[in-house]
Every structure is written in structure tokens, then in C-alpha cells.
């Protein structure tokens, strides 16, 4: 019985095999058809690669142009960063020139008032841009804001207090721009025998 089963199986295989061969004949291409199909696929892939290469070249050119624009904008930003400050300071310069011409007329009261107004105007302009004066005289010595260039004996001021300012100090937008040069009080030395 096993032999019959094998035969039947072989027969079925033969019948099924003929169908598979027929199906295989339908799928199998002739060399010319395969060449034509592969040539079409190659042309499609070549076009896709050329398109990708073109997009890549455009992206590189765009990036290069962006870098050049950014460098130019940075250079312009550095060159013209102080433009608004200078525009604000020019009227102060004009007022100094007017005060100088008044000084030639030897009107000292007018010159004194004019220079005082110019100083106030200049301080207002600089304050507008974030400049803040460091308070010194009468304040406790702060090594972060003051630069002590001398000590003075003082019975009136507490030790380590600023008693004189030689040059004003400033903060620019909260950051120390220049420390104030000051003299700091110290306790008077006793004149007793040694």
C-alpha cells in the first residue's frame, strides 16, 4: 500500500509539477525582456540618483550662501553695533562745541552752567544704554566694585569706609565696567610712646 501511496504521490507530483512548469514558463522572461526590464529599472534609478545629486548640490549652495550671509551680518553687527549710541552722543558733542565757543567769549558763568548741563545730558544718554554709576563715598569698601589706592586716618568715618573718590566706577547692565578708585578710612593711629 505504501507503494501505491508513493505512486499516487508521484502522480500528483507529476500533475502538480506540470502546472508549476506552466506557471514557471509564464514568469520566466526571455533574455531580451529581462534586459529591457533591467534597462528600464537602471534608467529609473539613474534619474533618481541624478535628482538626488541635484538636490544635494542645491542644498550645499544654499548652505554656502547662508554661511556667507551670516558672516556678513555678523561683520555688519560688529561694525555698526554702536551706531545708536553714537547717534545719542552726537548732540552732547555739539553742546561741548557750543560751550567751547562760549568759553572764547570769556563768560565763565555761562560756561560753567553749560558744561554742567552737558555732563547731565551725557550721563542720561549713557544711562539709557545701561551705564550705572557705582556709589562710593560714605559706602562700605567693596573690593568687587572699588579699587583702593590709599588709606586715610579718619576720626569721622568708620574704618573700611570710602572717604574719597579719585575716579568714578561704573556698571554696564549689571556687570562691572570699571571699578571706582577710592581712598578708604582707617582708624587713626594713637600717638602714644613706643
Secondary structure, 3 states (H helix, E strand, C coil): CHHHHHHHHHHHHHHHHHHHHHHHHHHCCCHHHHHHHHHHHHHHHHHHHHHHHHHHHHHHHHHHHHHHHHHHHHHHHHHCCCHHHHHHHHHHHHHHHHHHHHHHCCCHHHHHHHHHHHHHHHHHHHHHCCEEECCCCCCECCCCCEEEEEEEECCCCCCCEEEEEEECCEEECCEEEECEEEEEEECCCCCCCC
